[in-house]
């Protein structure tokens, strides 16, 4: 029996998607060239992965001469949010605080990363305070 992926995107699909996001638009050869810096991969493998990503709605493409040029169909943050939502629901029973708590307690966070997380929370609280002030004044 095949195990179902937590995110519905495989590791190679995520890797390819990151390369297309970085490049803005790319051919199969462009993506393969980048992956070859780390490991050997067949052209046909990358071609198949990019076609699947297009079928799943993550990439769009157009034809230039004999090549297909792929570009993101969705913004990276939208895809990441969707994948994180799915992970949160499956692993943390839909609890954002359980996800963050596990991340913060289990990861070796640098002082800079901890400060960045605190800053993000501060911004959220400021935005919440600002929206409450607007509501109070109406």
C-alpha positions in Angstrom: 0.0 0.0 0.0 1.3 3.4 -0.9 1.6 6.0 1.9 -0.2 9.2 1.2 2.0 12.3 1.3 1.3 14.9 4.0 1.5 17.7 1.5 0.5 16.2 -1.9 3.8 17.5 -3.3 6.8 15.2 -3.4 10.3 16.2 -2.5 11.4 16.6 -6.1 8.3 18.5 -7.0 9.0 21.0 -4.1 12.7 21.3 -5.3 11.6 22.0 -8.9 9.0 24.5 -7.7 11.6 26.4 -5.7 13.9 26.6 -8.7 11.1 28.0 -10.9 10.2 30.5 -8.2 13.9 31.6 -8.0 14.2 31.9 -11.7 10.8 33.5 -12.4 10.4 31.4 -15.5 12.4 28.3 -16.7 12.7 25.5 -19.2 13.2 21.9 -18.2 16.9 22.4 -19.1 17.2 25.4 -16.8 15.8 23.5 -13.8 17.9 20.4 -14.6 21.0 22.4 -14.8 20.5 23.8 -11.3 19.7 20.4 -9.8 22.7 18.8 -11.5 24.9 21.0 -9.2 23.8 18.8 -6.3 22.9 15.4 -7.9 22.4 13.6 -11.1 18.9 13.7 -12.6 17.5 12.7 -16.0 16.0 15.4 -18.3 12.9 13.2 -18.6 12.5 13.1 -14.8 12.4 16.9 -14.6 10.2 17.2 -17.6 7.6 14.8 -16.0 7.8 16.6 -12.7 7.2 20.0 -14.4 4.3 18.6 -16.3 2.7 17.2 -13.1 3.2 20.6 -11.4 1.4 22.3 -14.3 -1.5 19.7 -14.0 -1.7 20.3 -10.3 -2.0 24.1 -11.0 1.4 25.1 -9.5 3.0 26.0 -12.8 1.8 27.7 -16.1 3.6 27.3 -19.3 3.8 28.7 -22.9 5.7 27.5 -25.9 8.8 29.4 -27.3 10.0 27.7 -30.4 10.4 24.0 -29.5 10.7 24.6 -25.8 8.1 25.0 -23.1 8.8 27.8 -20.7 7.2 27.4 -17.2 6.4 30.1 -14.7 4.7 30.0 -11.3 0.9 29.8 -11.4 0.6 30.8 -7.7 2.7 33.0 -5.5 5.2 31.1 -3.3 3.6 32.4 0.0 0.1 31.2 -1.1 1.5 27.7 -1.9 3.5 27.6 1.3 0.5 28.6 3.3 -1.7 26.0 1.7 0.9 23.3 2.3 1.4 24.4 5.9 -2.4 24.4 6.5 -2.6 20.8 5.3 0.4 19.8 7.5 -1.1 21.6 10.5 -4.4 19.9 10.1 -3.0 16.4 9.6 -0.2 16.5 12.2 -1.3 19.1 14.8 -5.1 18.6 14.6 -5.5 22.1 13.1 -3.7 23.9 16.0 -1.4 26.7 14.9 -0.1 27.0 18.5 0.8 23.3 18.7 2.7 23.7 15.4 4.6 26.8 16.6 5.2 25.3 20.0 6.8 22.2 18.5 8.9 24.3 16.2 10.1 26.6 18.9 10.8 23.9 21.5 12.4 21.3 19.1 14.5 23.4 16.8 17.8 25.0 17.6 16.8 28.6 17.0 19.5 31.2 16.8 19.1 34.4 18.7 18.3 36.2 15.4 15.6 33.7 14.6 14.0 34.0 18.1 14.1 37.8 17.8 12.5 37.6 14.3 9.7 35.4 15.7 9.2 37.8 18.6 9.1 40.7 16.1 6.4 38.9 14.0 4.3 38.4 17.1 4.7 42.1 18.1 3.6 43.2 14.6 0.5 41.0 14.8 -0.4 42.4 18.2 0.1 46.0 17.0 -2.1 45.3 14.0 -4.8 43.8 16.3 -4.6 46.8 18.6 -4.9 49.2 15.6 -7.9 47.3 14.2 -9.5 47.4 17.7 -8.9 51.2 17.9 -10.7 51.7 14.6 -13.6 49.5 15.7 -13.9 51.5 19.0 -14.0 54.8 17.1 -16.9 54.0 14.9 
